[in-house]
Structures are given as C-alpha cells and as structure tokens.
Amino acid sequence: MPEPRRGLGVDNHLCALAYLSRSNIEEKAAALSSGIEDILVTARRNNHRLGITGALLLSRGWFTQVLEGSAEAVETIFEAIQCDPRHRDVTVLYYKAVEERNFPRWSMAFVGLPDSASEPSPIDGILANPDRIEADPIGQNLVKILTALIQRQENVNVENDL
C-alpha cells in the first residue's frame, strides 16, 4: 500500500484512501440488499470504533469508497476490505494525508445507484475503463461525486419526510 505524504507535524495524521473494487455479491435483489446491509452494519460499527468516516457507492457491480481517519485505522480497515470475499480487483485511487475530512458526519454513508438507471451515472466516467485509472485526479472526482450523490440523497429523504 502506498504511504501517505509525511510531514504534517503529527505522528498518526489524518489521511484519506479511495479505492474501487468489483462486487462479488450476487446481483439478485434480495441477495444484493442483504449483502450491502451486512457490509454497512459491519463498516459502521468498526469505523465508529476506529474513528473512521467515509462513503461507499455501489454502481453497476462496482464499489467505490473513501475512508478517512488516522493512517493506522485506515490501513487496518483497508486490509480487511482487501481480504473480504465480497470484493475483487481492488484498486487504490489515492492514499494521502489530508487537512480535513470530506465526510465528517458519516461513519459510512452509502449511495447505491440502480443498474437500470436510464440516465448515465456520474460514476460511469470513472468506471468506464478501470484498468487505465490515473489515480489522483480520478480520486478527487470520486470524492466530489460521492459528496454530491449523498447530498442529493439526503435532500430526497428530507423531502420524503415532509
């Protein structure tokens, strides 16, 4: 795993890791829903315990995720993800020191885009050719896309509650 930049003046500084992976979860609706629920329950419990925040997106059979926290905690969680049989072809988009969190309110926010969506997903550009990903610019776009999707989902949930 690449090391985040050193030199922010703290030993176990705040860092962020973004990756994408192919989902090994069966794509039938019930199995997919159950598999995602299992991931989220475990992630939220472990992330809260370790001080990790972040967001997870599932779109067209691909996971994309951003993890934020201390370098040690992020590495611990990411090692578990790499060994998780629900993920394959794990590709790190970036791993670096950051000044602040992009997802400070969520131990693990989740956005799932339906595979049958009639309009193109904003993540499609990133996933169009995952074998040729150029990490940092793509990773920065991932954070922007995830943030926008989560905010849009929160707005829909607020409107539905009214």
Sequence and secondary structure as in RCSB ss.txt:
>XXXX:A:sequence
MPEPRRGLGVDNHLCALAYLSRSNIEEKAAALSSGIEDILVTARRNNHRLGITGALLLSRGWFTQVLEGSAEAVE
TIFEAIQCDPRHRDVTVLYYKAVEERNFPRWSMAFVGLPDSASEPSPIDGILANPDRIEADPIGQNLVKILTALI
QRQENVNVENDL
>XXXX:A:secstr
       SS TT EEEEEEEEEE S  SHHHHHHHHHHHHHHHHHHHHHHT EEEEEEETTEEEEEEEEEHHHHH
HHHHHHHH TTEEEEEEEEEEE SS S TT SSEEEEE TT SS  TTHHHHS GGG  HHHHHHHHHHHHHHHH
HHHHHHHHHHH 
